[in-house]
Amino acid sequence: MRFLDTNFLLRYFTNDDEEKARAVLELLKRVEKNKEKIITSPLVMFETIFTLQSYYGLSREEIRDLLLPVINLRGLKLDLKDVFEKALEAYPKMKASFADIFNYYFMLKHGTSEIYSFDEDFDKMEGIKRIAP
């Protein structure tokens, strides 16, 4: 098993270097067919989302549509994959940062309904009570 870094995903999604994008596509095809197994971290996913939105100016819908198929590759191991899927599905609909949306679904997964935060975005999230001193 090998680790997949952010720059591989960015080259593939942006196609700013066609040769590298093609090489990543071939890797992802092998991963989908389970001929190769890769692992990546939640930090790589966050960095990819942040870069696609802030540097490349992609919409939330575009980011969701690009990342969901990769997250669902058969040969990809990613901790909290189920939380990423839910957060990406909700990302275009919710007016909060991806990190807040991810944390919301992380809380739900762990049965936590209260959060210490000054961030009022959590006030709009169903089933969550924000606590501020």
Residue pairs with C-beta under 8 A, 6 or more apart in sequence:
1 37
1 38
1 39
1 77
2 36
2 37
2 38
2 39
3 38
3 39
3 40
3 41
4 38
4 39
4 40
4 44
4 76
5 40
5 44
6 44
6 47
6 48
6 51
8 24
8 27
9 24
9 44
9 48
9 70
10 48
10 51
10 52
11 17
11 20
11 21
11 24
12 20
12 21
12 24
12 25
12 28
13 48
13 52
13 66
14 21
14 52
14 56
15 21
27 36
27 38
28 70
28 73
30 36
30 75
31 37
31 38
31 73
31 74
31 75
31 76
32 73
32 74
32 75
33 74
33 75
34 74
34 75
35 75
36 75
37 75
37 76
37 77
38 75
38 76
38 77
39 76
39 77
39 78
40 76
40 77
40 78
41 78
41 79
42 78
42 79
42 80
42 84
45 67
45 71
45 78
45 84
46 98
46 99
46 102
48 67
49 63
49 67
49 98
50 98
52 58
52 62
52 63
52 66
53 60
53 63
53 98
58 66
59 92
60 91
60 92
61 92
63 88
63 91
64 88
64 89
64 91
64 92
67 84
67 88
68 85
68 88
68 89
70 76
71 78
71 81
71 84
71 85
71 88
72 85
78 84
80 106
82 109
83 102
83 105
83 106
83 109
84 102
86 105
87 98
87 101
87 102
87 104
87 105
90 101
90 105
91 98
91 101
94 101
94 124
94 125
95 121
95 124
96 104
96 121
96 122
96 124
96 125
97 121
100 119
100 121
100 122
103 115
104 122
104 125
104 128
107 113
107 115
107 128
108 127
113 127
113 128
113 129
114 128
114 129
114 130
114 131
115 122
115 128
115 129
115 130
115 131
116 131
116 132
117 130
117 131
117 132
118 132
119 130
120 130
122 128
122 130
123 130
